[in-house]
Amino acid sequence: MINNTIKLAIDKQATHELYAAHSYSALSMWCEANDYGGYAKFFKQQAAEEFEHAEKFFDHALERGALPAIGAISAPKSDYQDLLSVAEAALALEQANTAGIVAVYELSLAEKDYPSQSMLQWFISEQMEEESWAESMVTKTKRAQCSGALLYLDRHICKELGAD
């Protein structure tokens, strides 16, 4: 049986993963509405991935005999100034996810919850990749500030970030 303190922390992180999924959907819609179809596709893929991450957290709790609980999910931001602010929002989402996962991992260390530590190691490795692509997206978007370069990047963003 999972320790209740760990279970509550896992519920909180899973809820944040769902918030990130909604946020990526909002980013995708903004990009689609502003004719950045490549970015829209990429963020739609990220939304699905964040939902899968939430499911992994919930599955872990269920496998350990606990009933997961989804917390309140606030509406994500849906209006952005430009494509760079969208990319920066994605980076901020990934940094927040990393911080949350590390906090749950640190709690699992303190509570000596070895099964949770093992599960969280996968997420920590995953977050290294997630922050890497997000940082790369911000850098590439900053460099491509003229319309021609942005259109080129939009057409190739999935390939550029290894998501194709």
ABEGO torsion letter per residue (X at the ends): XBBAAAAAAAAAAAAAAAAAAAAAAAAAAAAAAAGBAAAAAAAAAAAAAAAAAAAAAAAAAAAAGBBBBBBBBBBBBABBABAAAAAAAAAAAAAAAAAAAAAAAAAAAAAGBAAAAAAAAAAAAAAAAAAAAAAAAAAAAAABABAAAAAAAAAAAAAAAGAX
